[in-house]
Amino acid sequence: MFDLYSEILLDHYRLPRNKGRLEHPTITVEGVNPLCGDELTFDLEFDGDRLKKVAFTGKGCAISMASASMLTEILQGKTTAEVEVWIANFREFIREGHAPQGVDMGDMTALSGISKLPVRVKCATLPWTTIEEGLHRYLGK
């Protein structure tokens, strides 16, 4: 099972989904993890209450890049309320090492062992905290 998860993580790292820039983003938000040098920039395009498109650029370790790739697949097309729920689900998932009851984490399951590696938790959560900042800016929080 670990090999399967590793392959999923490496696939998202080597062939990241939605990597690049959006032509007309509503919000651009940057996140940095100074401990390991991960740097991410997300372009978010909202259509009313929906995150219509999300793309990212940046550099970093396999965990942060794979997490960013997976995030874009999960969140694209979701409402702002659904994005907030996914952020909370991801935090619980990383903290506990397993998905919240009844939640299918999809490819994110490949990050389930991160909770056992506290130094790597920031790598996995950087994309999510960066997206949360952009969402809060958009919602005026």
Summary of the structure (lengths in Angstrom):
residues: 141
radius of gyration: 14.0
end to end distance: 40.7
largest distance: 42.3
contacts: 452
relative contact order: 0.20
helix: 55%
strand: 21%
